[in-house]
């Protein structure tokens, strides 16, 4: 009888005979590098990946040999070669290609910044962002919403919209696994309050977030739903608080986002 493994992230099942442990460990090692710790030594990698120091050193040296890591013989860090994976995704993603001209149009109409974001475990990742032709050399957003950047889901409008689409049990499991890290004094860190907030977001089908990830910033998000009824992404608008009011966002921008999300659903 075949034995199966279950992914904690996707719930997908795979036969143990089809699962390549060494390959999975190599990928987990690459994922250990992040915004908070861009350079790691062997000991830190071993702790993060639960590998022995000897095994971690071998994986690191292999990945360095392949060009995915660089090193000063003490610390290791990612090289530009890892961008091949993100570039391949962004260039082939049907969702990104659909969204880009739409986001640009919204930007022209309102002069605000718009993004299309997906949920990846505990973080949200922008896969499309608005820009005007004159902004060709300004692809990095001051709000941290440049392509491929990773933001904590619980402190963003897009993350909460997508988490609100999960079942209550899935939300509880998510909270137990990732927790609610405080980023500003306005970040929701109480699990009961957070679950109630997700219920409210689910009922109203949008999320307005203020100061939770970055002080002085407001963001409004709505879900993007495909023809199967699946919440596959979130569409949002980001603005500095001194340049727009909550009333303006909910009365003027929210209908734009909702209509755009509806148009995208018909194109998916």
N, C-alpha and C positions, 0 to 999 in steps of 0.2 A: 504494500500500500504506500502511495506517495505521501510524503510529509510536506506541508506548506508553511511558508512564512507570510506574515501579514505586515504591510507597510503601515507605520503609525501616521504617516502623512497623507496617503492616498487611499488607505484601506484595501489596496490591491493585494491579491494573493499571488504567490509564485512558488513553484516547486523548489524544494531545497536543492535538488540536483541541477536546477537552472540558475541558481544564485551563486555568483562569483564573489566570494567574501573579500578576496584581496582587492578586487576592483572597487568594491563598495567602500573599503577602508581608504583607498587612495582618494576617492572623491570626498569622503568625509574630512580628510586632511586638508584638501583645498578649501572646503567650506569653513574650516576653523579660522581662516583669516577674515577679518572684518574691519569695519570702520574704526572700532575702538582700539583694536590691536592689529596694526598693519604689518608689524614685524614680530615674529615669534621664534623662540629657540626650541631646541629638541625637547627640553623638559616641559615647556608650556604646551607644545603640540601633543606630547604623550598624555598630559592631563586632560586636554580638551577632547581627544579622540579615544581615550582609554586604551591606548596602545602602550606596549613596553617601550622604553627608551631606545632599545636596539631596533625594534620594528619601525618606530617613528623615524629614526635616523636613516634607515634603508629607503623608506618611502620618500623622505625629503630629498635624498640624494638622487633617487630615480627621477623624481619630478623636476629637479634642477637639471639633470642630464637631458631631459626632454624639452627643456626651455620654459616650463610653466612657473618655475621658481628661480629666484636669484638669491645669493647668499654672500655674507662677508666672513663665512666660516663660523660664525657664532649665531647670527640671526638669519632667518629666511623671510622672503617676501614674494608676493605675486608679481609676475611680469605681464607685459602687455599681451602676451600670447593667449592668456585666458579670455581676452575680449573676443576671440574668434567665436566662442560659443554664444555670447550675447549678440554679437553682430549677425550671426547666422539666424538666430531666433527673430530678431527685430526685422531683418530683411525678408524673412519668409512668413512672418505672422500676418495672417489675413486680417485679424482684428486691428493690428497696428496700422496697416495700410488703409483700412476703411476709416479709421479714426483721424488720421493726420490732417487731411484737408478739411474735415469738419471742425476740428479743434482750431485750425488756423482761421477759419471763417468766424467762429465765435470770438476769437481774439480781435479780429478786425472790427467786429460789431460793438465790442464792449471795451476794448483796450486792456482787458484783464487776462490772467494766465489760466489756462485750462490743461488738464491732464487726464489720461486714461491709465488706470492703475489696476493691477491684479494682486491677489492675496497669495503669499508664499509663506506658509507656516506662520511664524510670529510677525512677519513683516509684509509691507506692501511695496510693490515695485512698479514705478512708472514705465509703461511701454510705448507711450506716445505723449508728446507735449506740444502745445501751441507755440508757434513763433512766426514772426512776420519776416518778409524778405530782408528788410533792413537789419534784422537781428540774426542773420546767418552765422555771424561769429560769436553770438551770445547764447549758445545752446545751454549753458549752465544757469539754472534758475536760482535766484537768491533765496527761494523758499525750500531748497533741497529737493526739488521735483525734477531734476534732470534725469534723463533716461538711464535706467539700470540702478539708480540709487535706491537704497533700501531704508525704509522708515518703519518704526514700531507701529504695528497695526492698531493697538489699543488707544494710541494718542493721536490718531488721524481720522478725518471725516470718512475717507475712503475705506480705511480698515474697519471702522465701526459699522459702516453700511454693509460690508461683505460679511462680517461676523454676525450681524443681525439676521442674515439669511440662513444661518445654521440652526439646527434643532437645539433645544435647550440642553440636552445631554451633550451634544457636540460643543456647545459653548462652555459648559462646565468643565469638560475634559480639556478644552483649549486653555482655560484659565489655570487649571491645575498644572498643566505642562509648562506654560510660559509666564504666568503671573502678570502683574501690572506694575511695571517699573515707573517710578516718579521721574518725569522729565522737567516739569515746571511745577509751581505751586498750584496750578489749575488742573493737573493731570488726575484723572479718576483712578484711584488705587484701591478702593473698597470693592470687593468682588460682588457683593450683593447689590450695591448701587450700580455697578457696571452692568450686571445682568438686567436690572430694571431699565437702564438706559437703552440697552439693545432691544428690549421689548417695545419701547416707545419708538425707536427708530424703525423697527419692522412695521409698526402700525402706520406711521406717517410716510414711510418709504423714502426718506431722505435724512441726512445728518448735517447739522450745522455745528462746527467745532471751533472753539476760540481759545487761543493761548495754551492749549494742552501739549503741543509739541514744541512750539516756539512762541515766545511772548510777542504780542503785537500782530499776530497773524490770525486771520479767520479763513475757514475753508468750508465750502458747501459741497456735498456729494450726493449723487443718486446712483442706484445700481444699474448696470447694463445686463439685460436678461436676454438669453437666446430663445430660439423658437421652441426649445424643450422646457422652458421655464427655469433654466439654471442661471444663477447669478454668477456670471463669468468674469465680470470686471466692475469697476466703479468709475464714474465720470465726475470730475470735480473742478471747482473754481477756487483759486487762492487769491487773497487780497490782504493788503495791510489794513489794519483797523482804522487808521487815520485817513484812509482814502474811500471807505465805503461803510455803510451801516448794515446792521443785521436786517433791517426792514428792506433795504435796497436788494440785498442778496435773496431774501425769501420772496419778495414781491416781483422783482425784475429778472433775476438770474435763475432762480429755481425753475420757472416755466421753460426757459431756454434749455436748461439741462435735461428736464423731463422730456421735452419734445425731441431733443437730440438723441437721447437714449432710446426713445421709441423708434426713431428713424433708423438707428443702428441695428435694432432688433430685426427690422424688416430686411436688412441687408446681410444678416448672418445666416 
